[in-house]
Amino acid sequence: MIEIFLAIIIGILLGIITGLTPGLHVNTVGIIVFSSSESILEHTSSIVLCTFFVTIAVVHAMIEFIPSLIFGLSTEDTITSVQPAHRLLFRGEGYKAIRLVSFGGFLSIIILILCIPLLFMILPMLYNFLKDYIAYLLIITMCLMIYFTNKDNRNRLYSLLIFMVSGLLGFFVLNSNLSGNIALLCILSALFSISTLLYSISKKAHLPPQTNDKILNINNRFVKSTTAGSISGCILGLLPGLGPAQGSVIAQTLTFNRNITPEDFLLTNSGVNISDTIFSLIAVYLIGNPRSAISMYISYLLSNLELVHVVFFIFIALVSVSVSCIISIKLGDYIIQRVNNVNYRNLNIALVILITILVIGYSFVSGAVMFYVVLCYISSIALGLLPNYLDISKSNLMGVLIVPSIITYLGLL
């Protein structure tokens, strides 16, 4: 019991660090620990090590929204939340945004737990049906999203063009000589983080005083958005190769809402991220499909995964998400209070320099061709700025990940 408790504590601490640190993914820590698992298992059990993996994955999924909200720093899991989060921040509702993400993530795991009996009955059958139609599912959901999230045909055309161009960019970069991690770091940081920061600098944006309104109205719309996120997270658990970014597209489509607010975006994205993290564990038991790195480590450590293990890990996840919900709110409030005391323009400039150094530094250490990295980086920044000036959603830039997925599942590669 003491070892389990220590595994949870260590997982929480490392999850906070990976969530707050730009460029440091939970999988980086995961592969280091997993590579040392033989030595670690000489002193503890597989269950304890798996408990650590579950905890760090859940806490990271909750905490990683804080940098995307306050600084516009995105990861593959939070790219859809950057623009909506910044809208709330510049409306003086940063505290509200933190609570939307935190409580949305918490509610999504509750919904997932309530749906588990039904999921156990229908998902294996659903998986066998859907696995051959993933590309068509993505095409349909993207068409619906572009239609429902734009109010006129002009914006729909712009959204389609941005989606297709970003998709071509993603296809060529992800199939280049750049390693997957470097390619993703380069294009995602440029498309979503750097472009947002540069736009704020060009507009001489100043962070307004944040209202002290910390009360959430948990109404039908709140529950609907979170439920859509939870369902999409479950769908992702069945479809290898898709991540929370694609899941957010599916979630937004499931709501069939033309007037999607920033609050809706944050709730669905949070719901997708948390439920996807949890359901990837359940998918290992149901269909033998470890679709995330963490679930793959667990499937190796527990080769005979049983129902009792799944129930135990769900309990650990519930404990972790409850603790990280509180930590996320406290940390987010603390950082927002401190950011109000600094020059926001200078902070944005410093972040642009920091992220650029990280991209160049990681690329150099990895032995990537620097000319190609710089070319991809600058091209991605230019493309990422277009939605700001065309007044359309940056979520259309998700084509950078979705189009390569569609091409792969259509067997065109």
VMD Tcl script that draws the C-alpha trace (Angstrom):
set ca {
  {0.00 0.00 0.00}
  {2.85 2.40 0.84}
  {4.49 1.64 -2.53}
  {1.22 2.38 -4.34}
  {0.92 5.68 -2.47}
  {4.51 6.63 -3.33}
  {3.93 5.73 -7.00}
  {0.92 8.09 -7.05}
  {2.91 10.92 -5.41}
  {5.85 10.55 -7.82}
  {3.45 10.32 -10.78}
  {1.70 13.52 -9.70}
  {4.97 15.44 -9.27}
  {6.40 14.33 -12.62}
  {3.03 14.89 -14.33}
  {3.06 18.51 -13.14}
  {6.61 18.99 -14.44}
  {5.89 17.47 -17.88}
  {2.59 19.36 -18.12}
  {4.16 22.75 -17.44}
  {7.41 22.30 -19.40}
  {7.28 23.19 -23.14}
  {8.61 20.37 -25.31}
  {8.71 17.81 -22.48}
  {6.09 15.13 -23.15}
  {4.89 12.51 -20.72}
  {6.10 9.86 -23.18}
  {9.66 11.12 -22.71}
  {9.56 10.35 -19.00}
  {7.59 7.18 -19.73}
  {10.17 5.69 -22.07}
  {13.00 6.49 -19.62}
  {11.19 4.73 -16.77}
  {10.09 1.84 -18.99}
  {13.64 1.36 -20.27}
  {14.75 1.01 -16.64}
  {11.83 -1.25 -15.70}
  {13.95 -4.40 -15.27}
  {16.02 -2.70 -12.57}
  {12.96 -1.07 -11.00}
  {11.05 -4.37 -10.84}
  {13.82 -5.85 -8.70}
  {12.60 -3.54 -5.92}
  {8.86 -3.34 -6.56}
  {5.97 -4.97 -8.46}
  {4.49 -4.46 -11.92}
  {1.26 -3.12 -10.38}
  {3.18 -0.34 -8.61}
  {4.99 0.65 -11.80}
  {1.74 0.60 -13.78}
  {0.16 2.79 -11.08}
  {2.91 5.34 -11.70}
  {2.24 5.28 -15.46}
  {-1.52 5.78 -15.02}
  {-1.00 8.65 -12.57}
  {1.56 10.58 -14.62}
  {-0.57 10.22 -17.79}
  {-3.73 11.59 -16.12}
  {-1.99 14.44 -14.28}
  {-0.08 15.48 -17.41}
  {-3.34 15.53 -19.40}
  {-4.89 17.92 -16.85}
  {-1.93 20.23 -16.26}
  {-0.78 20.67 -19.87}
  {-3.71 23.03 -20.55}
  {-2.19 25.72 -18.31}
  {0.66 26.70 -20.70}
  {-1.71 26.66 -23.69}
  {-4.16 28.92 -21.84}
  {-1.79 31.52 -20.44}
  {1.13 31.53 -22.87}
  {-0.33 30.02 -26.05}
  {2.10 27.10 -25.84}
  {0.54 24.12 -27.59}
  {1.18 20.40 -27.75}
  {-0.37 17.79 -30.04}
  {-2.99 17.22 -27.31}
  {-3.94 20.87 -26.69}
  {-3.67 22.56 -30.09}
  {-7.45 23.01 -30.37}
  {-7.60 24.79 -27.01}
  {-5.10 27.59 -27.73}
  {-7.31 30.12 -29.52}
  {-10.48 29.56 -27.42}
  {-8.44 29.73 -24.22}
  {-6.80 32.98 -25.31}
  {-10.19 34.48 -26.14}
  {-11.35 33.87 -22.60}
  {-8.06 35.17 -21.19}
  {-8.38 38.43 -23.14}
  {-11.99 38.75 -22.00}
  {-10.66 38.73 -18.45}
  {-11.98 35.22 -17.82}
  {-8.73 33.32 -17.29}
  {-9.84 31.95 -13.93}
  {-13.02 30.67 -15.56}
  {-11.06 28.97 -18.36}
  {-8.90 27.11 -15.85}
  {-12.00 25.85 -14.06}
  {-13.71 24.85 -17.31}
  {-10.78 22.65 -18.27}
  {-10.34 21.22 -14.77}
  {-13.98 20.42 -14.03}
  {-14.58 19.37 -17.64}
  {-11.80 16.80 -17.33}
  {-13.12 15.60 -13.98}
  {-16.69 15.29 -15.25}
  {-15.54 13.43 -18.37}
  {-14.00 10.62 -16.33}
  {-17.18 10.36 -14.24}
  {-19.23 10.04 -17.44}
  {-16.77 7.46 -18.76}
  {-17.03 5.37 -15.58}
  {-20.84 5.46 -15.74}
  {-20.73 4.29 -19.36}
  {-18.26 1.44 -18.82}
  {-20.87 -1.38 -18.64}
  {-22.34 -0.25 -21.96}
  {-18.88 0.20 -23.49}
  {-17.88 -3.33 -22.55}
  {-20.88 -4.67 -24.46}
  {-20.72 -2.67 -27.69}
  {-17.14 -1.49 -28.26}
  {-15.49 -4.74 -29.42}
  {-18.19 -5.07 -32.07}
  {-17.97 -1.37 -32.95}
  {-14.20 -1.62 -33.33}
  {-14.46 -4.43 -35.86}
  {-16.92 -2.34 -37.87}
  {-15.11 1.02 -37.75}
  {-11.50 0.03 -38.26}
  {-11.90 -0.19 -42.05}
  {-13.68 3.18 -42.33}
  {-11.47 5.52 -40.29}
  {-10.53 7.70 -43.28}
  {-14.16 8.21 -44.29}
  {-15.12 8.99 -40.68}
  {-12.46 11.71 -40.57}
  {-13.53 13.17 -43.93}
  {-17.18 13.34 -42.86}
  {-16.42 14.88 -39.47}
  {-14.14 17.52 -41.00}
  {-16.77 18.49 -43.58}
  {-19.38 18.79 -40.84}
  {-17.05 20.78 -38.60}
  {-16.13 23.27 -41.34}
  {-19.82 23.71 -42.15}
  {-21.13 24.07 -38.60}
  {-18.34 26.26 -37.17}
  {-18.56 28.92 -39.91}
  {-21.50 31.25 -40.42}
  {-21.07 32.06 -44.12}
  {-19.71 30.48 -47.29}
  {-16.75 32.87 -47.45}
  {-15.40 31.67 -44.12}
  {-16.17 28.06 -45.05}
  {-14.04 28.43 -48.19}
  {-11.19 30.00 -46.23}
  {-11.45 27.25 -43.60}
  {-11.33 24.53 -46.26}
  {-8.28 26.11 -47.92}
  {-6.44 26.47 -44.60}
  {-7.31 22.88 -43.72}
  {-6.03 21.52 -47.04}
  {-2.83 23.62 -47.10}
  {-1.99 22.71 -43.49}
  {-2.68 19.08 -44.40}
  {-0.20 19.21 -47.28}
  {2.34 20.80 -44.96}
  {1.82 18.05 -42.40}
  {2.03 15.32 -45.03}
  {5.36 16.51 -46.45}
  {6.97 17.33 -43.09}
  {5.86 14.14 -41.32}
  {7.06 12.04 -44.26}
  {10.39 13.84 -44.50}
  {13.76 12.88 -43.08}
  {12.94 14.70 -39.85}
  {12.21 12.41 -36.91}
  {8.58 12.34 -35.77}
  {9.23 14.22 -32.52}
  {11.25 17.00 -34.18}
  {8.72 17.36 -37.01}
  {5.79 17.67 -34.59}
  {7.65 20.09 -32.31}
  {8.59 22.26 -35.29}
  {5.23 22.53 -37.05}
  {2.92 22.49 -34.00}
  {4.86 25.11 -32.05}
  {4.99 27.34 -35.15}
  {1.39 26.87 -36.30}
  {-0.26 27.34 -32.93}
  {2.11 28.85 -30.36}
  {4.51 31.17 -32.21}
  {1.85 32.49 -34.61}
  {-0.48 33.32 -31.69}
  {2.30 35.05 -29.77}
  {3.47 37.05 -32.81}
  {-0.10 38.16 -33.56}
  {-0.46 39.38 -29.97}
  {2.84 41.26 -30.27}
  {1.83 42.87 -33.58}
  {-1.47 44.04 -32.10}
  {0.33 45.31 -28.98}
  {-2.01 43.15 -26.96}
  {-2.16 43.71 -23.22}
  {-3.51 41.16 -20.82}
  {-6.59 42.76 -19.24}
  {-7.30 42.52 -15.51}
  {-8.88 39.16 -14.81}
  {-12.30 39.16 -13.21}
  {-12.60 37.31 -9.95}
  {-15.65 35.39 -11.19}
  {-14.79 31.77 -10.45}
  {-18.33 30.36 -10.52}
  {-19.24 27.88 -13.26}
  {-22.77 27.39 -14.51}
  {-23.02 23.62 -14.91}
  {-26.01 23.51 -17.26}
  {-27.14 21.22 -20.06}
  {-24.65 22.78 -22.48}
  {-21.79 22.11 -20.05}
  {-22.78 18.45 -19.70}
  {-23.44 18.09 -23.45}
  {-19.98 19.37 -24.41}
  {-18.22 17.24 -21.82}
  {-20.23 14.15 -22.80}
  {-19.34 14.70 -26.47}
  {-15.69 14.90 -25.42}
  {-15.96 11.69 -23.40}
  {-17.61 9.79 -26.26}
  {-14.96 11.03 -28.69}
  {-12.24 9.95 -26.29}
  {-13.74 6.45 -26.34}
  {-13.83 6.47 -30.14}
  {-10.14 7.41 -30.17}
  {-9.45 4.42 -27.97}
  {-10.64 2.24 -30.83}
  {-8.89 4.01 -33.67}
  {-5.08 3.75 -33.66}
  {-3.20 6.71 -35.07}
  {-5.70 9.35 -34.00}
  {-5.02 11.75 -31.14}
  {-6.96 14.26 -29.02}
  {-6.74 16.87 -31.80}
  {-8.74 14.64 -34.15}
  {-10.99 13.64 -31.25}
  {-11.87 17.28 -30.66}
  {-13.05 17.50 -34.28}
  {-15.31 14.49 -33.71}
  {-16.57 15.93 -30.40}
  {-17.44 19.29 -31.97}
  {-19.31 17.49 -34.74}
  {-21.26 15.39 -32.24}
  {-22.73 18.56 -30.68}
  {-24.16 19.69 -34.08}
  {-23.84 23.27 -32.85}
  {-23.16 26.13 -35.26}
  {-22.47 28.57 -32.42}
  {-19.66 26.78 -30.62}
  {-18.33 29.07 -27.89}
  {-14.79 29.12 -26.46}
  {-16.27 27.46 -23.38}
  {-17.60 24.59 -25.53}
  {-14.20 24.15 -27.17}
  {-12.40 23.92 -23.85}
  {-14.91 21.49 -22.37}
  {-14.86 19.14 -25.35}
  {-11.07 19.27 -25.68}
  {-10.61 18.60 -21.97}
  {-13.15 15.78 -22.09}
  {-11.43 14.20 -25.09}
  {-7.97 14.46 -23.56}
  {-8.83 12.92 -20.20}
  {-11.23 10.22 -21.42}
  {-8.80 9.25 -24.21}
  {-6.05 8.81 -21.62}
  {-8.25 6.56 -19.47}
  {-9.97 4.65 -22.25}
  {-6.67 3.74 -23.90}
  {-6.14 1.52 -20.83}
  {-9.58 -0.04 -21.16}
  {-8.96 -0.66 -24.88}
  {-5.99 -2.87 -24.01}
  {-8.33 -5.17 -22.08}
  {-11.29 -5.02 -24.48}
  {-9.64 -5.30 -27.90}
  {-5.93 -5.77 -27.16}
  {-5.16 -2.42 -28.77}
  {-2.59 -0.35 -26.80}
  {-3.10 2.88 -28.75}
  {-1.01 5.10 -26.46}
  {2.59 4.75 -25.31}
  {1.55 4.52 -21.65}
  {-1.01 1.78 -22.34}
  {1.63 -0.08 -24.36}
  {4.01 -0.02 -21.38}
  {1.24 -1.38 -19.14}
  {0.38 -4.15 -21.61}
  {4.05 -5.24 -21.57}
  {4.34 -5.10 -17.78}
  {1.04 -6.97 -17.28}
  {0.91 -9.46 -20.13}
  {-2.22 -11.07 -18.64}
  {-4.30 -7.96 -18.03}
  {-7.47 -8.92 -16.16}
  {-10.69 -7.11 -15.27}
  {-9.53 -6.60 -11.68}
  {-6.50 -4.70 -13.01}
  {-8.70 -2.48 -15.17}
  {-10.98 -1.66 -12.21}
  {-7.95 -0.87 -10.04}
  {-6.43 1.44 -12.66}
  {-9.75 3.23 -13.14}
  {-9.80 3.86 -9.38}
  {-6.20 5.18 -9.54}
  {-7.19 7.40 -12.47}
  {-10.17 8.76 -10.52}
  {-7.92 9.59 -7.56}
  {-5.35 11.18 -9.88}
  {-7.85 13.31 -11.78}
  {-9.44 14.48 -8.51}
  {-6.08 15.58 -7.10}
  {-4.88 17.10 -10.38}
  {-8.18 19.01 -10.75}
  {-7.40 20.87 -7.52}
  {-3.72 21.31 -8.43}
  {-4.63 22.62 -11.89}
  {-6.93 25.29 -10.43}
  {-4.43 26.36 -7.76}
  {-1.48 26.44 -10.18}
  {-3.48 28.20 -12.90}
  {-4.75 30.88 -10.50}
  {-1.25 31.44 -9.13}
  {0.33 31.84 -12.58}
  {-2.46 34.13 -13.84}
  {-1.99 36.40 -10.81}
  {1.75 36.63 -11.48}
  {1.36 37.17 -15.24}
  {-0.80 40.23 -14.52}
  {2.23 41.85 -12.88}
  {4.54 41.59 -15.92}
  {4.68 43.29 -19.30}
  {2.68 40.94 -21.53}
  {4.38 42.08 -24.75}
  {7.84 41.46 -23.33}
  {6.66 38.09 -21.99}
  {5.42 37.11 -25.46}
  {8.73 38.13 -27.05}
  {10.63 36.11 -24.44}
  {8.42 33.07 -25.12}
  {8.96 33.35 -28.90}
  {12.72 33.38 -28.31}
  {12.51 30.49 -25.81}
  {10.41 28.24 -28.06}
  {12.62 29.01 -31.07}
  {15.73 28.10 -29.06}
  {14.03 24.85 -27.96}
  {13.12 23.92 -31.54}
  {16.58 24.74 -32.90}
  {18.29 23.11 -29.91}
  {16.32 19.84 -30.11}
  {16.83 19.74 -33.88}
  {20.59 20.31 -33.57}
  {21.00 17.63 -30.88}
  {18.98 15.18 -33.02}
  {21.20 15.82 -36.03}
  {18.38 17.21 -38.19}
  {19.11 19.23 -41.34}
  {18.89 22.78 -39.97}
  {17.99 24.43 -43.29}
  {14.95 22.16 -43.62}
  {13.95 22.73 -39.97}
  {14.11 26.52 -40.39}
  {12.17 26.35 -43.68}
  {9.40 24.25 -42.07}
  {9.37 26.51 -39.02}
  {9.00 29.78 -40.96}
  {6.41 28.30 -43.36}
  {4.36 27.00 -40.43}
  {4.46 30.39 -38.69}
  {3.21 32.14 -41.84}
  {0.39 29.63 -42.27}
  {-0.49 29.85 -38.57}
  {-0.95 33.63 -38.82}
  {-3.55 33.41 -41.62}
  {-6.56 32.36 -39.45}
  {-5.95 35.41 -37.22}
  {-6.18 37.79 -40.17}
  {-8.98 35.90 -41.97}
  {-11.03 35.77 -38.75}
  {-11.52 32.00 -38.82}
  {-10.82 29.31 -36.25}
  {-7.29 27.99 -35.80}
  {-8.84 24.53 -35.40}
  {-8.78 24.37 -39.22}
  {-5.00 24.03 -38.92}
  {-5.59 20.57 -37.47}
  {-5.41 19.44 -41.07}
  {-1.68 19.20 -40.38}
  {-2.42 15.97 -38.46}
  {-5.74 14.86 -39.92}
  {-4.88 14.88 -43.64}
  {-1.82 12.61 -43.15}
  {-4.05 10.27 -41.13}
  {-6.65 10.19 -43.92}
  {-3.99 9.48 -46.56}
  {-2.53 6.68 -44.44}
  {-5.88 5.00 -43.78}
  {-6.87 5.24 -47.45}
  {-3.74 3.25 -48.20}
  {-2.32 5.92 -50.50}
  {1.15 5.62 -48.96}
}
mol new
graphics top color blue
foreach p $ca { graphics top sphere $p radius 0.5 }
foreach p [lrange $ca 0 end-1] q [lrange $ca 1 end] { graphics top cylinder $p $q radius 0.2 }
display resetview
